[in-house]
Amino acid sequence: MIQKYRTLLTGLLLLLGLAVSSAACSGNSPSHNPLYIDPATQDFSANLKLLDRIRSGPHGYFRFINKLFSQEVCQRLKPVFAQSPSVNLHGDAHIEQYAVTDLGRGLTDFDDSSSGPGLLDAIRFGVSLRLACRERGWEEQTDGLFEKFLRGYRDVLNDPAVTAPEPRIVQQIRSTFNYERESYLKWVEKVMEPIGAEEHQAIWDAMKPYVEIMIAENPQLNENYFTVVKIGYLRMGIGSALDIKYLVRVQGPSADPNDDVILECKQVRDLSGIECVVTGQRIDPFRILIGQARIAYEPFKYLGYFYYLDHNFWVHAWVDNYEEAKIGKTFESLTDLAEVVYDVGVQLGKGQVKHIGAPLDLQIRRMQLQIINTHEAEIKRACQELTELTVAAWKEFCSKLK
């Protein structure tokens, strides 16, 4: 089924004429920018909105190239990383991963979680911050904001009891939340794209071990809680937009359709090629589940996984309200951004070392502090250089689309 899905995408690409033709690209010398992706090698036919978001600005492109970006960081800081403890990694920390939900706030989206050097997350977030400040015309404030992030990171490594004040934008976003279940479920129906009856049944059969585990872990749920109502494809996101994803609507606590529960099932991404991270087996779902459980302020419910046609899919329940920060919309002032930046520093500082060194927590926290303090200048230089490379790669990507 998945192979047919991919074949369909390729065919649509040819029909829509989105790929840059070989004739148009002939004679062009290969790019020497390590962060450049040739658009001719990508299939955007099933998600035209993704291509628009990548073209919209350097940060959209930055979100799309995480695996390439992470490997470049591994290369640049190899001597530093050789001295670094292995900690929990978010894997894709950036400004627009900060979200406010019915459960709480903080960095979400743990598809690229693994373990490895903590500076990988810090540099990823630092480049995101620089790109965000460029977009908003706040470039002169970038260094001060990154210092704010590092302060939060250091504060919680020095004292695990430290908590970040709730940013003002959290209350502002939460005040817009809508709890109209009927409207929410109508929206879910719109984003669920149809699948065939055979695949529908095959996915549900594959999910049965997951359901058994969820019932065992949550014995208060009735036996029909995870009875499937509908399954469909989901095509949303940027970094995960080309991954295979399903939405599964299940019965929930009663037969009333208004209390149905929505599960998102996402293909576990292959992170091989990022040499400084530890991912377990090639498509290990537990790197994602553990990353979310340890780093998220409030992990999503019903975390688990199932195996389907040579792929692992990790699963979590959706919430009714989920609002990610948008660089051009969410932050009305530098103060708003600074509050979120400090919050992210605290979240990463706390989550990266959570449960990974017990009972040697103090030692690993002190070692991580030493790495940050000793190599701060290298971290900042890497953020500056990688920002410039990202902008240049985005410009080249866009030029090849013309």
Secondary structure by P-SEA (a helix, b strand, c coil): caaaaaaaaaaaaaaacccccccccccccccccccccccccccccccaaaaaaaaccaaaaaaacaaaaaaaaaaaaaaaaaaccccccccccccccccccccccccccccccccccaaaaaaaaaaaaaaaaaaaccccaaaaaaaaaaaaaaaaaacccccccccaaaaaaaaacccaaaaaaaaaaaabbbbcaaaaaaaaaaaaaaaaaaaaaccccccccccccbbbbbbbbccccccbbbbbbccccccccccbbbbbbbccccccccccccccccccaaaaaaaaacccccccccccccccccbbbbbbbbcccccccccccccccaaaaaaaaaaaaaaaaaaaaccccccaaaaaaaaaaaaaaacaaaaaaaaaaaaaaaaaaaaaaaaaac
